[in-house]
């Protein structure tokens, strides 16, 4: 049986076929755009899946360590090469862009990766670091809990600010006494009344005032104790950590690499609380050390900025001691019985002069010495893990005027108060009123030092660590069905698709 077809039918069949192949290619093009977008997202996620594991394990910070190129800059070319290799593996293409046999019709070749914009964790004066921490902590600390902490720290600061302590009062009192004694050298001293003045406690009536002056003058003993150094008064210095870091090349002191992207960050009280609570949770401190980090007192380093644990602890303890002394002095100013005790002892010590101005100075000095002694015991209690009342009362006060200085040479500590504030609370207050930039950079100092202790990360740098990246990606592909369309014979059969890939560890 023979068949035939007219010329018109042949031309019509060709036109219909070309139309169908064009529609198929158009559909393929639309699907290739979707595939290109999915591939870009998958590839950039593959890059960021290689986060710095020690930094996450120890501090819950996610960064991609891009490393350095031969010029010492962030190695962006290595990122591009990796993305092309992963993309080629996804599409089963070789390094020359050729498609392997047996693959699907959705064939793409990653061609260009420009421009690459990225933010390093050290960028924007530590804002990128703070943003990631805040993003993480929002899942761990509610707004209401943060509001309560804000109120607590603000109240603590107001209490401390409204209290005053003049550390020079002790020295001024002793100077006044010595000056008066010099003027009385050629004058017969008045007889000193025997027995303990009625305002003083804890002394038998057989002791005379002269003996009190010689053995119970808190001014002399407080001066002597201060010369030994604050740490020796509150802790066993043999047990203080000796860890240190080289601060000259730390994040906070060296010239840092800069990212190419700009990412906004809004600072407010909520973010400040989240940042502060992150430090108290994931960084070590005196009452929560032994973490195996480069420094055992990392929170104290953020506050003090010294190169070794001992000096940082000393700085923090000094600040807390001054706060406690101010609060204790404020309480003594309201307690009439303790004011009377101080006045009585001032009269005994100043009996050699009978100068009202000297006795007044002695009373002020004695109250300052008393507040200081109580504060030393407070700090001992705080470092031992106890809580101490912010503002003392008669029931929470520990020391007695006579014999108080003997407590400084022992292991005595202040009374614990279940509703009081802890050492961590004081650290939180000190952190809350520091700048975020200083805190962020110092936190990165100790975190970088800790990561470098891990094998394989000896050269780790925080300013090589990418937190966010966006990149313009260009793909190339060849038409598949258009080769059957004669109308396009001789035309360029290579096409391109452009999209943008973005990834951030700081997404909220």
C-alpha positions in Angstrom: 0.0 0.0 0.0 1.4 3.3 -1.0 0.9 6.7 0.8 1.5 10.3 -0.1 1.6 13.7 1.5 1.2 17.0 0.0 3.7 19.8 0.2 1.4 21.9 2.2 0.9 19.1 4.8 4.6 18.7 5.0 5.2 22.4 5.7 2.3 22.4 8.2 3.8 19.4 10.0 7.2 21.1 10.2 5.7 24.3 11.6 3.7 22.3 14.2 6.8 20.4 15.2 8.9 23.6 15.5 6.1 25.1 17.7 6.0 22.1 19.9 9.8 22.0 20.3 9.8 25.7 21.1 7.1 25.3 23.8 9.1 22.4 25.2 12.3 24.5 25.4 10.3 27.4 27.0 9.0 25.0 29.6 12.5 23.6 30.1 13.8 27.2 30.5 11.3 27.9 33.3 12.1 24.7 35.1 15.9 25.4 34.7 15.4 28.7 36.5 13.8 26.9 39.5 16.6 24.3 39.4 19.2 27.0 39.3 17.6 28.7 42.3 17.5 25.5 44.3 21.1 24.6 43.4 22.4 28.0 44.4 20.7 27.7 47.8 21.9 24.1 48.3 25.5 25.0 47.3 25.8 28.0 49.6 24.2 26.0 52.4 26.8 23.3 51.8 29.5 26.0 52.3 28.0 27.2 55.6 27.5 23.6 56.8 31.3 23.5 57.3 31.0 25.7 60.4 33.8 25.9 63.0 32.9 23.0 65.2 35.0 23.9 68.3 33.5 27.4 68.4 30.0 25.9 68.3 30.7 23.2 70.8 32.1 25.5 73.4 30.3 28.8 72.8 27.3 28.1 70.5 28.7 30.5 67.8 28.3 29.6 64.2 30.9 30.8 61.7 32.5 29.5 58.5 36.2 29.7 58.7 37.2 30.9 55.2 40.9 30.8 55.9 43.5 33.2 54.4 44.9 33.4 50.9 48.6 34.0 50.1 48.2 37.7 50.8 46.7 37.1 54.2 43.2 38.1 53.2 39.9 36.2 53.5 40.1 33.4 50.8 37.0 34.1 48.7 38.4 32.3 45.7 38.5 29.0 47.7 34.8 29.5 48.4 34.0 30.0 44.7 36.0 26.9 43.7 34.2 24.8 46.3 30.8 26.1 45.1 31.6 25.2 41.5 32.8 21.7 42.5 29.6 21.0 44.5 27.4 22.4 41.6 29.3 20.2 39.1 28.7 17.2 41.2 25.0 18.1 41.6 24.6 18.3 37.8 27.0 15.5 37.0 29.2 17.8 34.9 33.0 17.8 34.5 35.3 20.6 35.3 35.0 21.6 31.6 31.3 22.0 31.9 30.4 18.9 29.8 27.4 16.9 30.8 27.8 13.2 31.7 25.9 10.7 29.7 22.5 9.6 31.0 21.7 12.7 32.9 18.4 14.6 32.9 17.5 17.4 30.5 17.8 19.9 33.3 21.5 20.6 32.6 23.3 23.7 34.0 26.9 24.7 34.4 27.8 27.2 37.1 29.8 29.9 35.3 30.4 33.1 37.3 30.2 33.9 41.0 30.4 37.7 41.3 30.1 39.8 43.3 30.6 38.1 46.6 29.4 40.1 49.6 30.1 38.7 53.1 30.1 39.8 56.7 32.8 38.7 59.1 31.9 38.1 62.7 34.3 40.9 63.7 32.7 43.5 61.4 30.9 46.7 62.3 32.6 47.1 65.6 31.4 43.8 66.9 27.8 44.3 65.8 27.8 41.2 63.6 29.0 39.1 66.6 26.3 40.7 68.9 23.6 40.1 66.3 24.4 36.4 66.1 24.5 36.1 69.9 21.2 37.9 70.2 19.6 35.8 67.5 20.6 32.6 69.4 19.6 33.9 72.9 16.2 35.0 71.8 15.4 31.3 71.7 16.7 30.8 75.2 15.6 33.8 77.2 12.1 35.2 76.9 11.3 38.9 76.7 9.6 38.9 80.1 12.6 37.2 81.8 14.9 39.7 80.2 12.7 42.6 81.4 13.0 41.3 85.0 16.8 41.1 84.7 16.9 44.6 83.3 14.9 45.9 86.3 17.2 44.0 88.7 20.4 45.3 87.3 19.1 48.8 87.1 18.0 48.6 90.7 21.4 47.3 91.7 23.1 50.2 89.9 20.8 52.8 91.4 21.5 51.5 94.9 25.2 51.6 94.3 25.1 55.0 92.7 23.0 56.4 95.6 25.5 55.1 98.1 28.9 56.7 98.7 32.1 55.4 100.2 35.2 57.5 100.6 38.2 55.2 100.7 40.4 57.9 101.9 38.5 58.4 105.2 40.6 55.9 107.0 43.9 57.6 106.0 42.5 61.0 106.6 41.5 60.1 110.2 44.9 58.7 110.9 46.6 61.7 109.5 44.5 64.0 111.6 45.3 62.0 114.7 49.1 62.1 114.0 49.1 65.8 113.3 47.3 66.5 116.5 49.7 64.3 118.5 52.7 66.1 117.0 51.3 69.4 118.3 50.8 67.8 121.8 54.3 66.4 122.1 55.3 69.0 124.7 52.0 69.0 126.5 51.0 66.7 129.3 48.4 64.3 128.0 45.1 64.1 129.9 44.4 61.0 131.8 42.6 58.3 129.9 39.5 56.9 131.5 39.7 53.3 132.4 37.2 50.8 131.2 35.3 50.4 128.0 33.0 53.3 127.0 29.3 52.4 127.3 28.8 52.6 123.5 31.2 49.7 122.8 30.3 46.0 122.8 32.2 42.8 123.3 34.8 44.0 125.8 35.0 43.3 129.5 35.0 46.2 131.9 38.5 45.2 133.1 40.1 46.4 129.8 41.2 49.9 129.8 40.9 52.5 127.1 44.6 52.6 126.5 44.6 48.9 125.7 41.6 49.4 123.3 43.6 52.1 121.6 46.6 49.9 121.1 44.9 46.6 120.1 41.5 47.6 118.7 42.2 50.6 116.5 40.6 49.5 113.3 42.1 52.3 111.4 45.6 51.0 111.9 44.7 47.4 111.1 42.7 48.3 108.0 45.6 50.3 106.7 47.9 47.3 107.2 45.4 44.8 105.6 45.0 47.0 102.5 48.8 46.9 101.9 48.6 43.1 101.5 46.5 43.4 98.4 42.8 42.8 97.8 43.1 39.2 96.5 44.9 38.0 99.6 42.1 39.2 101.7 39.2 37.4 99.9 40.7 34.2 98.4 43.6 31.8 98.7 45.9 33.2 96.0 47.5 29.7 95.5 44.1 28.5 94.1 43.7 31.4 91.7 44.1 30.5 88.0 47.4 31.4 86.3 46.0 31.2 82.8 46.9 34.0 80.4 46.7 35.0 76.7 48.8 37.3 74.5 46.6 40.3 74.2 48.9 42.1 71.7 47.6 40.0 68.8 44.0 39.5 70.0 40.9 40.6 68.1 40.6 43.7 70.3 44.1 44.9 69.5 45.2 43.7 66.0 44.2 45.1 62.6 41.3 43.1 61.4 40.2 41.9 58.0 37.0 43.6 56.8 34.0 42.0 55.1 32.4 43.4 52.0 28.8 43.4 53.1 26.8 45.6 55.5 24.2 44.1 57.7 22.0 46.2 60.0 21.8 45.6 63.7 19.6 47.5 66.2 21.0 47.8 69.8 18.5 48.3 72.7 18.2 47.2 76.3 16.8 43.8 75.3 19.7 43.0 73.1 22.1 44.2 75.8 20.5 41.8 78.3 20.6 38.9 75.9 24.3 39.5 75.2 25.1 39.8 78.8 23.2 36.6 79.7 25.0 34.8 76.9 28.4 35.7 78.5 27.2 34.5 82.0 25.9 31.3 80.5 28.6 30.2 78.0 31.8 31.9 79.3 33.6 30.8 82.4 34.0 32.9 85.6 35.6 32.4 89.0 32.6 30.6 90.5 32.1 28.5 87.3 35.5 27.7 85.8 37.3 24.5 85.0 36.0 24.5 81.5 39.3 23.8 79.7 39.1 27.2 78.0 42.2 29.3 77.3 41.2 31.5 80.3 39.4 30.3 83.3 37.9 33.7 84.2 36.5 34.7 80.8 33.7 37.0 82.1 36.3 38.7 84.3 38.4 39.3 81.2 35.6 41.0 79.4 35.3 43.3 82.4 38.9 43.8 83.2 40.7 43.3 79.8 44.0 42.2 81.5 46.1 39.4 79.9 45.9 37.0 82.8 43.1 35.6 85.1 44.6 36.8 88.3 44.7 40.5 87.3 41.2 40.3 85.9 39.8 38.7 89.1 41.6 41.4 91.1 40.0 44.2 89.0 36.5 42.7 89.3 36.9 42.0 93.1 38.0 45.6 93.6 34.9 46.9 91.8 32.6 44.7 93.7 34.3 45.6 97.0 33.8 49.3 96.4 30.1 48.7 95.6 29.7 46.7 98.7 31.6 49.3 100.8 29.3 52.0 99.5 26.2 50.0 100.4 27.5 49.1 103.8 28.5 52.6 104.5 24.9 53.7 103.6 23.5 51.2 106.1 25.8 52.3 108.9 24.7 55.9 108.3 21.1 54.8 109.2 21.9 52.6 112.2 22.0 54.8 115.3 23.4 52.1 117.6 26.3 51.5 115.3 26.9 55.2 115.0 27.0 55.5 118.8 29.6 52.6 118.9 31.8 54.3 116.3 31.5 57.7 118.2 32.5 56.0 121.5 35.5 54.3 120.0 36.5 57.5 118.3 36.4 59.2 121.7 38.7 56.5 123.2 41.2 56.7 120.3 41.2 60.5 120.3 41.3 60.9 124.1 45.0 61.9 123.8 43.9 65.1 122.0 40.3 65.9 123.1 40.0 67.8 119.8 36.4 67.6 118.6 37.4 67.9 114.9 39.9 65.0 115.3 37.3 62.9 117.1 34.8 63.6 114.3 37.4 62.6 111.7 38.1 59.5 113.7 34.4 58.6 113.8 34.1 58.9 110.0 37.3 56.9 109.5 36.0 54.1 111.9 32.7 53.9 110.0 34.6 53.6 106.7 36.9 50.9 108.2 33.8 49.0 109.5 32.1 49.2 106.1 35.3 48.0 104.5 35.7 45.0 106.9 32.1 44.0 106.3 32.6 44.3 102.5 35.7 42.0 102.6 33.5 39.4 104.3 30.8 40.0 101.7 33.2 39.4 98.8 34.4 36.2 100.4 30.9 35.0 100.6 30.2 35.9 97.0 33.3 34.1 95.7 32.3 31.1 97.8 29.0 31.0 95.9 26.7 32.6 98.5 24.3 35.4 98.1 24.6 38.7 100.1 21.9 41.2 100.8 22.3 44.3 98.6 21.4 46.6 101.4 22.1 45.2 104.9 19.9 45.2 107.9 20.7 44.4 111.5 19.9 40.7 110.9 22.1 40.4 107.8 25.1 42.4 109.2 28.0 40.2 110.2 30.8 42.1 111.9 31.0 43.7 115.4 33.1 46.9 115.8 35.5 45.5 118.3 37.3 42.5 116.9 36.1 43.1 113.4 39.7 43.4 112.0 40.6 40.0 113.4 38.1 38.5 111.1 40.0 39.8 108.1 43.0 37.5 108.9 40.8 34.4 109.1 38.3 32.7 106.7 35.2 34.3 108.1 32.6 35.4 105.5 29.4 37.4 105.6 26.0 36.0 106.4 24.3 34.3 103.5 21.0 35.8 102.3 18.7 33.6 100.2 17.1 36.8 98.7 20.4 38.5 98.1 22.5 38.9 95.1 25.2 36.5 93.9 28.6 36.9 92.4 27.1 36.3 88.9 24.6 39.1 89.5 27.4 41.5 90.2 29.2 40.3 87.0 26.0 40.9 85.2 25.6 44.4 86.5 29.2 45.2 85.6 28.7 43.8 82.1 25.4 45.6 81.5 27.0 49.0 81.8 29.9 48.4 79.5 29.9 49.1 75.7 28.8 46.3 73.4 31.9 46.8 71.2 34.3 46.3 74.1 32.4 43.3 75.3 32.1 41.7 71.8 35.8 42.1 71.0 37.0 40.8 74.3 34.7 37.9 74.1 36.1 37.1 70.7 39.6 37.4 72.2 39.1 34.5 74.6 37.0 32.4 72.2 39.6 32.6 69.5 42.3 31.6 72.0 40.2 28.6 73.1 39.6 27.4 69.5 43.3 27.6 68.8 43.9 25.0 71.4 42.0 22.4 69.2 44.1 20.4 66.9 43.7 21.6 63.3 42.6 25.1 64.4 45.9 26.5 65.5 45.8 29.4 63.0 42.1 30.1 63.5 41.1 33.8 63.2 37.8 35.3 64.1 38.3 37.9 61.4 38.4 35.1 58.8 35.1 33.8 60.0 32.1 34.5 57.8 28.6 34.8 59.3 26.6 36.1 56.4 27.1 35.9 52.6 25.3 36.9 49.5 26.5 36.0 46.0 25.3 36.6 42.4 25.4 33.3 40.5 25.4 33.0 36.7 24.6 29.6 35.0 25.1 28.6 31.4 23.2 26.0 29.5 22.5 25.0 25.9 19.2 24.7 24.2 18.1 21.1 23.9 14.9 21.1 21.8 15.7 24.2 19.7 18.2 22.2 17.7 15.2 20.8 15.9 13.9 24.2 15.0 15.4 25.0 11.6 14.4 28.7 11.9 17.1 29.1 14.5 19.8 27.2 12.7 23.1 29.1 13.0 21.9 31.1 16.0 23.8 31.1 19.3 22.4 28.2 21.3 24.0 29.1 24.6 21.9 30.8 27.3 22.4 32.1 30.9 20.4 32.3 34.1 21.3 34.7 36.9 20.1 34.5 40.5 21.3 35.5 44.0 22.2 33.1 46.8 22.2 34.3 50.4 22.8 32.6 53.7 23.1 33.9 57.2 23.8 32.3 60.6 22.1 35.3 62.1 18.6 34.9 60.7 15.9 35.6 63.3 
